[in-house]
Amino acid sequence: MSAAPVRLGGFVIHGDAASTLGDCLDALRATCDEVVAVDSGSTDGSAALVESRGARRVALPWRGYGAARAAAAAALPGCDYLFFLDSDEYLEPAAVEAIRAWKREGARTPHVRLVRRDWAELPGHRFLFREERHVRLVQAGAARWEPRMVVHEALARAEAADLPAHVEHRFVSAPELRQEKEDRYALLWALRARLEGRRRKPAFPQRLAHALRNAVLKGAALRGGLDGLALSWRVARYHAEKYRRLAEIERGEWAEELAALREGRLEELFARVARLESRHP
């Protein structure tokens, strides 16, 4: 006896993302029975784009990915599984069909992993930077996101299956802008790590190891040449920055931001991080 088809809810979290959000919403609409877009305060017409694509908008002040994903899950009751994309991600037709087939066959594991392909879209040079497996289909009962997950923390481990489908990710087009965002993420990661009592690691070896991983093991240098090598080094900066920030926190810096996270004052935390992160070049 075959399993019952899956009712799939889809969601995306976005701010000002009008340039990429349409493709993301089209992918969700093509695969999901119901789609929600969590709007963290867009001002560029993204809200109108959501409406035009037939998705349901949920407005939510920005408190981090954990709170936004929890709000999206709560807005999709009655769905067996949830499928989520970032606003700069989309699906090719083969991936759409693979997810539709998975829905028809019925699901068995709490988590399902897809392959995300990170594309570098630099002026005059587009290449595949890397491929990585990520959980993107989650059984509703296992979708336990919490507000304390202020960056991109993974869900708790659970049995997982691999679906032969790709998520296409516009990973980077302006490296400087991506670095600004990742510097904020590094500070948020370090604040969370301090509360959890994580041990600090030497910063430079972290950067070197991750740069080699992307350039050599993941093939960025082979496919992108010097651009792939340079981007691998730039992207790896995040892993050094995390531990540099953690060292600062251990020395007593960022005390007000740490208190805001500890006490759950998340809107204040994100406002402070956006305002203060540039004080350390």
N, C-alpha and C positions, 0 to 999 in steps of 0.2 A: 504494500500500500504506500503510495507516494505521500510525501509531506505536503501540508497545506501551503499555498503560496504565501510569501512574506508581504505584509503591509509595511512599506518603507517610508519613513519620514526623512526629509533632507533639510539641512540648514547650512547657512553661511553667516559669518560674523563680518561686518564691514564698517568702515568709516567712509572717507572720501575715496571711492574706488570705482567711479563711473567708467573709467577707461577699460577696466577688465571685468567688472561685475556682470555684464550681460552674458558673456560666454559661460561664466560660472553658473548663473541662474538657468541658462538653457540646459546645461548638463544635469543639474538637479531636477529640473522639470521633466527631462527625458527619461529619468530613471526612478523618480520617487512619486509616491501617491499624494504627498502633501509637502509643501516647501515653506520654510520660515526663514526670513532674513532678519538678523538681529542688528539693528542700526545703532552704532555707538555715538551718533551725533554728526552724521554726514551733512555737508552743505553744498555739495557739487552736483546735485541732481540724482544721486544714487537712489534716494527714496522713490522718486518718480519712476526710475528704471525698475525697481522692485515691483511696483504696482503694474507696470506695463507687461512684465513677464508673468503675471499671475501668481506671484508669491505673496505671502502674508508678512507684513512688517511688524516687528516688535522693537520699540524704542527703549533703549537702556543706557543710562550713563555708564561710561567706561569704568569698570572695576576689575578688569583683567579677563583672561581667557576662561578661567574656571567659572566665574560668575556668568559670563555670557553663554558658555556652552550649557550650563545648568538651566539657564532661562530658556534656551532653545529646546532642550529636552522636555522641559515642563510645558512648552507650548505645542508639543506634538503627542498628546495622549492618544492611546489607542493604536500606536504604531508598534510593530513587533521589533523592528530594528531602526537604527538611525544611521544616516550617511551624511558625512560633513566634508565640505571643501572650504579652502580659504578663498578669499575674493579674487586672488590672482591665479586660480587653478581652473582647469576645464577638462573635458573628456573628448577624446576622438571617438568616432562612430563604433569602432571595435570594442572599446571599453564600455560604451553605453549598452551594446548588445550583451556583453559578458555579465553585466550587472542585472540586466533584465532576465537572462537565463538563470542566474543564481536565485533571483526572486521566485521564478516559476518552480524551481526544484525544491525550494524550501531550505531553511538554514538549520544548522546543528550546533555551531560553536558560538560562544559569547562574543568573540572578536573575529573579524576577518581582515586580513592585511591585503593591501594593494601596493603596487610598485609606483612610487612617485618619481617622476623624471624631472629633475631640476635643469631648466634651460637657461643658459646665459644668452642674453639678447643685447649684445654690445654693439655700438655703432659699426656697421659693416661686417659684423662677425657673430653669427648665431651658432652655438654648439651645445651639445649635451654635457653639462658639468658633471652630473653624477646620477645614479639611481639608488634609491633606498626603499626598503619596505616599511610601511606605516599602517597601523590600524586605522581604518576609516569607516568600517561598518561595525556597529556595536549593537548588541542585543539591548533592548530598552532597559531591562532590569540590571544590566551591567554598566549603564551609562551614568556613573556616579562621579560627576564633576563637582568640585567644591570651590568656593570663593578663594580659599587659600592658594589655589593653583594659579598664581598670578602670571606665569609665563606660559610655556607650552608643555607643562608636565604631562606625562603619560598617565593613562588610567592604570589601575591596579592590574597586575598580571592575571591573565585568564587563558583558558584554552583558546587557541586561535587556528584558523585555517588560512591558506593563501589562495587568493582569487587571481587568475591570470588576466589582469587588467591593469592599465596604466593611468595614473593621474598626471596630467601635464601641468607643470608649474613654471610660471614665468618668474624664475628665481631671482634674476638680477638684470636690470637694464641700466641703472645708474649706481655704480658701486659706492659712491660717497653717501648717497641717501640710505642705502642698505646698512652701511656702517653706523650711521647715526642711530638707526633703529636697534641694531644689535648691541650698541653700547648701552642703551636703556635696558634692553633685556638682560645684559650681563649684570647690571646693578640690581635689578629685581631678583635675578637668580641668586646673587650673593646674599641679599637680605634674607631670602627664604632659607638658603643654606646655613646661615648663621643661626637662625631660629631652630633648625633641625640638628645643629651640632656637627655639621659636616667638617671634615678636616681639610685644611688648605693644602694645595699641591703647588709645586714650583710652576710659575706662569709660562716661562719661555719653552720648556720641554713640551707643555701642552700644545702650544701653538705649532711647534715643529712637527709633532706627531700627527696632528690633524691636517696640517698642510700636506705632508707626505701621503697621508691616507687618501685625500681627495685627488691629489695630483697623480699619484702612481697607482694605488690600489683601485680607486674609483675611475681612473682613466682620464681625468680632466686635461692633463698635459698632453696625452696622446691625441685627444680629439680637438683640443683648443690651442695646442702649441704654446707659445709664450703667453698668450692671453689666458690660457687655462692654468698655467703655472702661476702667473701673477694673481689671478683670482683665487686660487687655492690658498696662497699666502695671506691675502686680504681677508678671506672668509674665516681662516683659522684664528685671526686676531680675537674673535669672540671668546674662544676657549682660554686664552691667556687673560683677557680682560675680566672674566668671571673671577679668577683667583686673585687678580690684582685688587679688585673691588672687595673681595672677602678679606684680604689683608688690611685694607683701610678700615673696614667695619670692626675688625678685631682690635685695631688701634683706637677705636672710639669715634671714628668718623661716621656720618650718616645715622646718628643716633635718633634723630626725629623721624627719619624714614623708617627705621627699624621699629620704633614704637608704633607708628601708624600701621605697619603690617601686623605686628603682634596683637594690636587692639582691634583689628578689622576695619580700620578707617581707610578703605581702599580708594575711594574717590580722591581723598586728600593725598594718599600715597602717590597715585599716578600723576596728580597735578604737581607735586613736589619733584618727582623724578623728571618730568618733562621740563621743569624750570631750572633744575639744579645740575643735571647730568653733565652739562658742558663745562662745569668748573674744573674738571680734570681733563686736559687735552689728551 
